[in-house]
Amino acid sequence: MIVIGERINTSRKPIHEALEKRDKAFLQEEARKQEAAGAAYIDVNCGSRLNTEYDDFLWLVELVQEAVSVPLSLDSPSAKVLEAGLANVDKRPLINSITLEKERFDEVAPILEGNRADIIALCMDDSGIPNATEKIVENAAALVERLEGLGLERSGIFVDPLIQPLSVDTENGNTALKAIERIMTDLAGVHTTCGLSNVSYGLPERFLVNRTFIVCAMASGLDSAIIDPLDKKMMTNILTAEMILGRDEYCSEFIDAMREGRLTP
């Protein structure tokens, strides 16, 4: 499972306040803790700071990559910010994100030419977020075709089926699971990812819903997620599911994590 650590996001009050104070030590420790907990990418998001996002983002990118050995996920609604971030990273990053919406695709596509970054591709178009498996898969196929046309390899494309809340429609979970399975079969070689917490929006005990859904999604083929890697119960579920699904040779990752105290029995 490719874990994209979500904690460095200015929509979180502690991160917003640390950025206001330019508290480099606090923010770097947030990044280090996520890497130590198993994050393969550290997401950096200042999107809530509309007036200062550009300068804030570049400052954060510099200090976070100074603190960790894993690459960054550059997360912004602004193509200008993404392009500046890409120009300032040391390791090949993940860009979050692109869609089939004409304006968004046309803004982000030039940044990706030359295969300089991996990309999260959200399965939505100008008609909005699809609510049927067939439409999700159709959008996924169109995104992959267009991104391959820009020179990206499938191994660098992370398709997000855009999981919708169960509180809105109890079939949303099944729709997403079926879409993940189809994408991983029909578009062999791509990754699938998701903003996991969407599934539990509006429900009580959201962590329980999220931790259970991730196991179902992994069984359907999901191989990446944008999550809080410091949620030990979530990481316990992920590592245990990896082992059960045959993705942990000799159960070594599970055993090592238990010995190191990274799991919650």
HUUR-V158322 format. One record per residue. N is the residue number from 1. SS is DSSP state (H for helix, E for strand, - for the rest). PHI is phi in radians with two decimals (NA if undefined). Layout:
# HUUR-V158322
{{N;SS;PHI} {N;SS;PHI}}
This chain:
# HUUR-V158322
{{1;-;NA} {2;E;-1.56} {3;E;-1.63} {4;E;-1.83} {5;E;-1.26} {6;-;-1.73} {7;-;-1.26} {8;-;-1.53} {9;E;-2.46} {10;-;-1.24} {11;-;-1.26} {12;-;-1.51} {13;H;-0.98} {14;H;-1.07} {15;H;-1.26} {16;H;-0.99} {17;H;-1.18} {18;H;-1.14} {19;H;-1.20} {20;H;-1.00} {21;-;-1.50} {22;-;0.94} {23;-;-1.47} {24;H;-1.06} {25;H;-1.09} {26;H;-1.09} {27;H;-1.19} {28;H;-1.18} {29;H;-1.16} {30;H;-1.02} {31;H;-1.20} {32;H;-1.08} {33;H;-1.09} {34;H;-1.19} {35;H;-1.10} {36;H;-1.08} {37;-;-1.45} {38;-;2.09} {39;-;-1.20} {40;-;-1.58} {41;E;-2.38} {42;E;-1.92} {43;E;-1.32} {44;E;-2.15} {45;E;-2.43} {46;-;-2.06} {47;-;-1.05} {48;-;-1.35} {49;-;-1.83} {50;-;-1.02} {51;-;-1.36} {52;-;-2.18} {53;H;-0.98} {54;H;-1.01} {55;H;-1.18} {56;H;-1.07} {57;H;-1.11} {58;H;-1.12} {59;H;-1.13} {60;H;-1.14} {61;H;-0.99} {62;H;-1.10} {63;H;-1.32} {64;H;-1.22} {65;H;-1.22} {66;H;-1.22} {67;H;-1.64} {68;-;-2.22} {69;-;-1.76} {70;-;-1.53} {71;E;-1.28} {72;E;-1.78} {73;E;-1.84} {74;E;-1.55} {75;E;-2.13} {76;-;-2.77} {77;-;-1.34} {78;-;-1.77} {79;H;-1.11} {80;H;-1.09} {81;H;-1.16} {82;H;-1.07} {83;H;-1.12} {84;H;-1.16} {85;H;-1.08} {86;H;-1.05} {87;H;-1.27} {88;-;-2.06} {89;-;-1.71} {90;-;-1.56} {91;-;-2.04} {92;-;-0.99} {93;-;-1.65} {94;E;-1.86} {95;E;-1.76} {96;E;-2.13} {97;E;-2.95} {98;E;-2.30} {99;-;-2.37} {100;-;-1.47} {101;-;-1.02} {102;H;-0.98} {103;H;-1.11} {104;H;-1.16} {105;H;-1.09} {106;H;-1.14} {107;H;-1.28} {108;H;-1.54} {109;H;-0.89} {110;H;-1.06} {111;H;-1.16} {112;H;-1.55} {113;-;-1.05} {114;-;1.61} {115;-;0.98} {116;-;-1.61} {117;-;-2.69} {118;E;-1.45} {119;E;-2.48} {120;E;-1.59} {121;E;-1.97} {122;E;-1.50} {123;-;-1.41} {124;E;-2.26} {125;E;-2.27} {126;-;-1.19} {127;-;-1.54} {128;E;1.92} {129;E;-1.44} {130;-;-1.24} {131;-;-2.09} {132;-;-2.28} {133;H;-0.97} {134;H;-1.03} {135;H;-1.22} {136;H;-1.05} {137;H;-1.17} {138;H;-1.07} {139;H;-1.13} {140;H;-1.05} {141;H;-1.11} {142;H;-1.14} {143;H;-1.10} {144;H;-1.08} {145;H;-1.06} {146;H;-1.23} {147;H;-1.23} {148;H;-1.11} {149;H;-1.14} {150;-;-1.51} {151;-;1.82} {152;-;-1.35} {153;-;-1.58} {154;H;-1.03} {155;H;-1.13} {156;H;-1.82} {157;E;-1.92} {158;E;-1.90} {159;E;-1.48} {160;E;-1.91} {161;-;-1.31} {162;-;1.06} {163;-;-1.13} {164;-;-1.82} {165;-;-1.15} {166;-;-1.14} {167;-;-1.18} {168;-;-1.51} {169;-;-2.71} {170;-;-1.18} {171;-;-1.52} {172;H;-1.06} {173;H;-1.12} {174;H;-1.10} {175;H;-1.03} {176;H;-1.17} {177;H;-1.10} {178;H;-1.14} {179;H;-1.14} {180;H;-1.02} {181;H;-1.07} {182;H;-1.16} {183;H;-1.07} {184;H;-1.21} {185;H;-1.54} {186;H;-1.29} {187;-;-2.07} {188;-;-0.89} {189;-;1.92} {190;-;-1.44} {191;E;-1.76} {192;E;-2.09} {193;E;-2.49} {194;-;-2.90} {195;E;-1.50} {196;H;-1.04} {197;H;-1.19} {198;H;-1.02} {199;H;-1.09} {200;H;-1.79} {201;-;-0.97} {202;-;1.48} {203;-;-1.88} {204;-;-1.30} {205;-;0.87} {206;H;-1.05} {207;H;-1.07} {208;H;-1.10} {209;H;-1.09} {210;H;-1.07} {211;H;-1.20} {212;H;-1.38} {213;H;-1.12} {214;H;-1.05} {215;H;-1.18} {216;H;-1.05} {217;H;-1.16} {218;H;-1.11} {219;H;-1.13} {220;-;-1.53} {221;-;2.08} {222;-;-0.95} {223;-;-2.20} {224;E;-2.75} {225;E;-2.75} {226;E;-1.65} {227;E;-2.51} {228;-;-1.58} {229;-;-1.23} {230;-;-1.47} {231;-;-1.37} {232;H;-1.11} {233;H;-1.21} {234;H;-1.09} {235;H;-1.15} {236;H;-1.10} {237;H;-1.07} {238;H;-1.12} {239;H;-1.15} {240;H;-1.19} {241;H;-1.12} {242;H;-0.98} {243;H;-1.15} {244;H;-1.11} {245;-;-1.44} {246;-;1.40} {247;-;-1.80} {248;-;-2.27} {249;H;-1.01} {250;H;1.06} {251;H;1.05} {252;H;-1.19} {253;H;-1.13} {254;H;-1.10} {255;H;-1.14} {256;H;-1.08} {257;H;-1.10} {258;H;-1.15} {259;H;-1.10} {260;-;-1.50} {261;-;1.34} {262;-;-1.55} {263;-;-1.95} {264;-;-1.99} {265;-;-1.08}}
